[in-house]
């Protein structure tokens, strides 16, 4: 009898466990991440949010999804969500559970709707509370696999929207690009300087060679002139000797 009661208790807890899913829907030919609880859509993340640090709607939806699961797995109850106005930005409303931030709604979230920011925050809370009161469509054991099957793009997109990984990869690529550009520029500058120095040296050698040829020609001309003068001097000296003999 005790075993039967124990199995019944486990089966009851298993059925009453809430199922959280991170999925996507197509709206106006755009892929929009949605958060489901027990098979019901509770939050549609259509905008990255005003003045928030998220790089995409997928990163923001993943943050809200993880917050929901974390609070649900703790002693806190999602049915006790409180909406407060942000102190720093009065246009933003934040949802808390035991002073733990669950999500925040900004003016960008109500674009295209007739709701105010506060009404949208209350609507998300209402959807969560109503979804928690319904029975799960699938068991908790298969929730992760079901979420992955319903939205296979979420893990892939999360890789590129995760700040730590994405920023690190971008910084590495930027650093690598700067290094490659610096090496190319250094090589070009050094090659250009070497070319200029070589051309200058070639010009000087050519000039020096021309000066040598000119000087050689001048020396040759002087030598020829000296030979001519020497011959004339000898001839004049012989002529004088002959005249003296006569």
Secondary structure by P-SEA (a helix, b strand, c coil): caaaaaaaaaaaaaaabbbbbbbccccccbbbbbbbccccccccccccccccccccaaaaaaaaaaaaaaaaaccccccbbbbbcccccccbbbbbccccccccccccccccccccaaaaaaaaaaaaaaaaaccccccccaaaaaaaaaccaaaaaaaaacaaaaaaaaaaaaaaaaaaaaaaaaaaaaaaaaaaaaaaaaaaaaaaaaaaaaaaaaaaaaaaaaaaaaaaaaaaaaaaaaaaac
